[in-house]
Amino acid sequence: MVLSWIMPLPILAPRHRLWLIAGGLAVIALGLASRRFPWLFPEFLGKYPGDALWAWVVFLAWAFCLPAATTARLALLAVLTACGVEFSQLLHSPWLDAVRRTTVGHLVLGTTFSWCDLIAYAIGIALGAGLDHRLTRSSREPSPPRPSPEAMPP
C-alpha cells in the first residue's frame, strides 16, 4: 500500500478490527435496507440480496475473530457457519422457535429452510472473500525500498 510506505500506521492494515467493524456495520445497514426498501435491488432478486449480505457479515465476523487467517480459511468457516444456520432451520423446539420469533433471532437465525438461501450465501461469501483477498494481497506485496539518506542528493 502506498500510504503504509508514507505513513506506517497499523490502522491501515486491511484486516484491522476497526475496518472490519466499520465494514460489518455498513453491510448490515445495506442488508437491513434491502428488506426495508426492496426497490434498492432488482425485483427478481427478491429477498436474496439480504441473504447474501448476511453471509458477507458472517465472513467479516470470522475475519474479526481470526484476523491472521487466510482468506480461504475465513471463507470456509463462513460457508460452514451459514450452512449450519440454514440447516438448523429444519430443527424446531419451543425455545429455539421462541428465539427465532424475536427480531434479532429472526435476523440472525432465520426461520425457514431454503436451498436457494445457500446459493445467496455462497455469493455473499464470495464477494467478501474476493474483496478481502484483493485488499490483503495488496498489503502483502513488498513495499518499494526507501532510499537511504546517503543516496539522496544534497
N, C-alpha and C positions, 0 to 999 in steps of 0.2 A: 504494500500500500504506500502510495506517495506520502500521505500525511504522517504515517508512522515513521518515515525516514526523516521528515522535518521535525516532528514532534512525537517522540516515542511515548505516547500515553497508553496505559493498559486499557482504558475505556474504548480505544479504537479497535480492539480485537473483535472480530465478528461474533464470537460466542460469549462476549461479556454479558454477564447476567442482566445488567441494566438494559442492554439492547434486546435480550430475549424477553424480558418483561414488557418492554415497550412494544415489541413486535406482537407478542401474545395478546396484549390489550387491543392493539389495532385489529388483529384478525378476529378477536372475539366481537369487537364492535361491528365489524363488517358482517360477521355471521349473524349477529342479532338483527342488524339492519336488513339482511337478506330475508328474514322471516317477517319483520315488521313492514318492510317496504318491498314487496315481491317484484315490483316493476323495475328494481335495480338490475335484475338479470333477465335474460330472455325467458318468456313464459314456459317454453317447452322444457326448461331445466327443472321446473317445479321447485321442490324443497332441497334438491341435491347440492346446490352451492353451499347452503348452510352445513350440510353433512361433510362436504369436502373441507370447508373451513374449520369445522370441529376437529377433523383428523389432523389438520395442519397445527392446531393448538396442541394436540397430543404430541406431535413431533417436537414442537417448541418446549413443551413441558419436560420431555426426556432430555432435550438439549440443555435445559436449565439444570436438571439433576446431574447430568453427566457431560459437562462442557468439553472434556478432553476426548470423548468418544468419537469414533469415525462417523461420517455421515451415513454410511451403510448400516452401522450398528444402531444408530438412532432411528433410521427408517424401519429396520426390522422390529425394534422394540415398539415403535408406533403402530406398525401393522398388527403385531400380536395384541397390543392393548386394544386397538379399535375392533379387531375381530372378537376378542374376549368380551368386550362390552356389548357388541352386537349379538353374539350368541347367548349372552346372559339374558337377553330379552325373551328367550324361549323359556326361561325359568320364572315361575311365579310362586310367590309366597306372600302372605299378608304383609309382613314387614317390608319386603322389597317393593311390592306394589304401592305401599304407603309412601315410601321414599320417592318412587317414580311419579307419584301424584303431586309432589312439591315442584315448584318452578325449577329450582336448582337440580333436583333429581331428574326431572324430565329433560333438562338441557344436557346434563352430563351422561345419564344412563339410557335415555330414550325409553320407548315403551313397546314398540312393535318391531319384530324382526323383519328384515327385508334384504334379499340378496343384492338388490340394486344399491343399497347403502354401502355395501362392501366395495363396489366399484367407485362410488363417490369418495370413500375413504382413501382408496388407492390413489386417486387423482390428487386429493389434498395433500397426502403424504409425499407424493412425487413432486408436487410444486414446492413444498417446504424443503425437501431434500435437495432438489435442484438449486434452489436459491442458496441453501446452506453450503452446498458443495462449491458453488461459484464463489461465494464470499470467503470460505475458509481456504479454498485453493489460492486465491489471490493473496491471502495472508501468509501462505506457506512459501510463496515464491521468494527467492532471495532478494534482498534489497540491494540496490546498486551500491558499490563500495563508496564510502565517503573519502574525499580527497584528504590526504594527510596535510597538516599545516605546512610542512616543508615544501610540498609540491605546489602550494598556492603562490601566485605571483604577488610581489610586494605592493 
